[in-house]
Amino acid sequence: MTIFPMDERIVVITGGNSGVGLETAVGLASAGARIVLGCRNTDRAEAAVTDIRTRSGNEAVESRPLDLADLASVRAFADSLADLDRIDVLVNNAGLILDHRIETAQGFEATFGINHLGHFQLTRLVDAQLRAAPAARIVCVASLAHAAAVGGMTWADLDRRHRFSAWRVYGESKLANILHAQALARRLEGTGMVAHSLHPGSVRTNFGAEGDTQGANARFIRMGDPFAISAEAGARTSIHVASSPEAGASTGLYWAKCRPARTAPWAMRAGASDHLWTTSERMLAAVDALAPR
């Protein structure tokens, strides 16, 4: 894989303490970038920082607390980035799959709330710092699993109060990542900023572990391990989209294996990305309206 220089670039990565996020951080730090991780588990984050510094030879790596399941934490994380005069690359990487419906701190279904809404809010909150960079990039780590959202988003029940299927809900959250990148790309036209989504590949990580999935779903995920690629290989597309001239010269694309790829048809439906944008704004506005003054 070609390593493109990232000297003096500031990169913020969510969920960079393991798996694809960790390897993305190693790759970009090795290219010279300053890395800021946003992680929920502080102990693992500290271990990841040490690992990234050692493997990349770059000391400009740090972590700050971020829990995407709590929008107050998202805001606190964004506030903690105020010392950065700009953000050159935002990698919305963190994600999970859950066996059953649980809620975020603000009462949203957690898979959608963490994989999409938390990142949607974070991207909005650091908008000024992204615009302060000469050519910022927003990288949304989606998945081929968006194909499981057959027919598109279930607009009438995004909160899954009537029916919950782990793979369907996960697929829709990954579809939301793609639609988010598309909507960003249109809204950022003419600014010099670009936004992309990507599929890292079927990666052998701790995805679905630690009680997030059990029974048949957990067995299904582990059955794929012998055929899955390493986290290092899975990070190659994220690194490419974050750093390559090719990705900087385009916007709104979906990438796989370090090149533009095709999405499922429901990721290309007219109006879907704009509808997701306005729906997400409305959901967040409802939370803001209930926040204590």
C-alpha positions in Angstrom: 0.0 0.0 0.0 1.3 3.5 -0.9 1.8 5.7 2.1 0.9 9.3 1.4 2.6 12.0 3.5 0.4 13.4 6.3 3.0 15.7 8.0 1.4 18.2 10.3 -2.1 17.0 9.5 -4.4 16.7 12.5 -6.5 13.6 12.4 -9.4 12.8 14.8 -10.5 9.1 14.9 -13.4 7.7 16.9 -13.0 4.3 18.4 -9.3 4.1 17.7 -8.4 1.8 20.6 -8.7 -1.5 18.7 -9.4 -3.1 15.4 -9.6 -1.1 12.2 -9.5 2.2 14.1 -6.3 1.4 15.8 -4.6 0.3 12.6 -5.9 3.4 10.8 -4.3 5.5 13.6 -1.0 3.5 13.2 -0.9 4.0 9.5 -1.7 7.8 9.6 0.7 8.4 12.5 3.4 6.5 10.5 2.8 9.0 7.7 3.4 11.9 10.1 -0.1 12.9 11.2 -1.0 14.1 14.7 -3.6 11.7 16.0 -6.4 12.3 18.5 -8.4 9.3 19.4 -11.9 9.5 20.9 -12.5 6.4 23.0 -14.9 5.2 25.7 -12.6 2.9 27.6 -9.8 5.1 29.0 -7.6 2.1 30.0 -7.7 0.6 26.6 -7.2 4.0 25.0 -4.0 4.6 27.0 -2.7 1.2 25.9 -3.6 2.1 22.3 -1.8 5.4 22.5 1.4 3.6 23.7 1.0 1.0 20.9 0.5 3.6 18.2 3.5 5.7 19.3 5.7 2.6 19.5 4.7 1.2 16.1 4.6 4.4 14.2 7.6 6.2 15.8 5.4 9.2 16.2 4.9 10.7 19.7 2.0 13.0 18.5 -0.7 10.6 19.6 -3.3 11.1 22.3 -6.7 10.1 23.4 -9.7 11.9 24.9 -12.9 10.5 26.4 -15.8 9.9 24.0 -18.9 7.8 24.5 -21.0 8.0 21.4 -24.0 6.5 23.3 -24.2 9.8 25.3 -24.6 13.0 23.3 -23.4 14.9 26.4 -20.1 13.0 26.1 -20.1 13.8 22.3 -20.4 17.5 23.1 -17.7 17.3 25.9 -15.4 15.5 23.4 -16.0 18.2 20.8 -15.4 20.9 23.5 -12.1 19.2 24.4 -10.9 19.6 20.8 -11.1 23.4 21.1 -7.3 23.6 21.5 -7.0 22.4 17.9 -6.8 25.3 15.4 -8.1 22.9 12.7 -9.0 19.3 12.0 -7.7 18.0 8.7 -9.3 14.6 8.8 -12.3 13.3 10.9 -12.6 9.5 10.7 -16.0 8.5 12.0 -14.9 4.9 12.7 -16.5 3.6 15.8 -19.4 1.2 15.5 -21.1 -1.9 16.9 -23.8 -4.5 16.5 -26.3 -5.4 19.2 -28.4 -8.5 19.7 -31.3 -6.7 21.2 -32.7 -3.2 21.6 -31.1 -1.0 24.2 -31.1 2.7 24.5 -28.5 5.5 24.5 -28.4 8.0 27.3 -30.9 10.1 25.5 -33.3 7.2 24.7 -32.4 6.4 21.1 -32.0 2.9 19.9 -28.3 2.3 20.5 -27.1 0.8 17.2 -28.5 3.7 15.2 -27.7 6.1 18.0 -24.0 5.1 18.3 -23.2 4.3 14.7 -24.9 7.3 13.1 -26.4 9.9 15.5 -23.4 10.3 17.7 -21.2 10.7 14.6 -23.7 13.1 13.0 -23.6 15.3 16.1 -19.8 15.2 16.4 -19.4 16.2 12.8 -21.7 19.1 13.3 -19.9 20.2 16.4 -16.4 20.3 14.9 -17.6 21.9 11.6 -15.7 25.2 12.2 -12.4 23.3 12.8 -12.9 21.2 9.7 -13.6 24.4 7.7 -10.4 25.9 9.2 -8.3 23.3 7.5 -7.2 23.9 3.9 -8.8 20.8 2.5 -10.5 18.8 5.2 -11.8 15.3 4.8 -14.6 13.5 6.6 -14.3 9.7 6.4 -17.4 7.6 7.4 -16.6 4.0 8.0 -19.7 2.1 6.7 -19.9 -1.5 5.6 -21.1 -3.9 2.9 -23.7 -4.8 5.6 -25.7 -1.8 4.4 -27.0 -4.3 1.7 -28.9 -6.0 4.6 -31.1 -2.9 4.8 -33.2 -4.2 1.9 -35.4 -1.4 0.5 -33.7 1.3 2.6 -34.3 3.0 5.9 -37.3 2.1 8.0 -38.3 5.8 8.4 -41.4 5.1 10.4 -39.5 3.2 13.2 -35.9 4.3 13.3 -36.1 3.8 17.1 -37.1 0.1 16.7 -39.9 0.2 19.2 -42.0 -2.3 17.1 -39.6 -4.7 15.7 -35.9 -5.4 16.2 -33.6 -7.6 14.0 -29.9 -7.2 14.8 -28.6 -7.5 11.2 -31.4 -5.3 9.8 -30.8 -2.6 12.3 -27.0 -2.8 11.9 -27.4 -2.7 8.1 -29.5 0.4 8.4 -27.0 2.1 10.6 -24.3 1.4 8.0 -26.6 2.7 5.3 -27.0 5.8 7.4 -23.2 6.2 7.3 -23.2 6.2 3.5 -26.2 8.6 3.3 -24.5 10.9 5.8 -21.4 11.1 3.7 -23.5 11.8 0.6 -25.4 14.6 2.3 -22.1 16.1 3.6 -20.6 16.0 0.2 -23.4 18.0 -1.3 -23.5 20.5 1.5 -19.7 21.0 1.3 -19.5 21.7 -2.4 -17.2 24.6 -3.1 -15.6 24.6 0.3 -12.6 22.5 -0.6 -13.8 19.8 1.9 -14.7 16.3 0.9 -16.7 13.5 2.5 -16.6 9.8 1.7 -17.9 6.5 3.1 -16.2 3.1 2.8 -16.3 -0.6 3.4 -13.2 -1.9 5.2 -13.7 -5.5 4.3 -14.7 -8.5 6.4 -12.3 -7.9 9.2 -11.2 -10.3 12.0 -11.7 -8.1 15.1 -13.6 -8.2 18.4 -16.7 -7.0 16.5 -19.8 -8.3 18.2 -17.9 -9.5 21.2 -18.1 -8.6 24.9 -21.7 -9.5 25.1 -22.9 -7.3 22.2 -24.0 -10.5 20.5 -24.7 -14.0 21.8 -26.1 -17.3 20.5 -26.7 -17.6 16.8 -25.5 -14.0 15.9 -22.2 -14.5 17.8 -21.6 -17.9 16.2 -22.4 -16.4 12.8 -19.8 -13.7 13.2 -17.1 -16.0 14.5 -17.8 -18.5 11.7 -16.4 -15.8 9.3 -13.2 -15.4 11.2 -11.1 -17.9 9.2 -12.1 -16.1 6.0 -11.7 -12.6 7.3 -8.8 -10.2 6.7 -6.6 -8.7 9.4 -7.4 -5.4 11.0 -4.3 -4.0 9.4 -5.6 -5.0 6.0 -9.0 -3.6 6.8 -7.6 -0.2 7.7 -6.0 0.2 4.2 -9.1 1.7 2.7 -9.6 4.2 5.6 -6.0 5.2 5.3 -6.3 5.6 1.5 -9.4 7.7 1.7 -7.9 9.9 4.5 -4.7 10.6 2.8 -4.6 9.9 -1.0 -4.7 12.6 -3.6 -7.3 10.5 -5.4 -9.8 10.7 -2.6 -9.0 14.4 -2.0 -10.0 15.1 -5.6 -13.4 13.6 -5.4 -16.3 13.6 -2.9 -19.4 11.6 -1.9 -18.1 8.3 -3.0 -18.3 4.8 -1.4 -14.9 3.0 -1.4 -13.8 -0.6 -1.0 -10.3 -2.1 -1.5 -9.0 1.4 -1.9 -11.1 2.3 -4.9 -14.6 3.6 -5.6 -17.2 0.9 -5.4 -20.9 0.4 -6.0 -23.5 0.5 -3.2 -26.8 -1.3 -2.9 -29.5 0.4 -4.9 -31.2 1.8 -1.8 -28.1 3.8 -1.0 -28.7 5.7 -4.2 -32.4 6.6 -3.8 -33.1 10.2 -4.6 -33.8 12.2 -1.5 -32.8 9.5 1.0 -29.7 11.3 2.2 -31.4 14.6 2.6 -34.3 12.9 4.5 -31.8 11.3 6.8 -30.2 14.7 7.4 -33.4 16.5 8.3 -34.6 13.5 10.4 -31.3 13.4 12.3 -31.5 17.2 13.0 -35.0 16.8 14.3 -34.1 13.9 16.6 -31.2 15.9 18.0 -33.3 19.1 18.3 -35.8 17.2 20.4 -33.0 16.2 22.8 -31.7 19.8 22.9 -35.2 21.1 23.7 -35.4 18.8 26.8 -31.9 19.6 28.0 -31.7 21.5 31.3 -31.0 25.3 30.9 
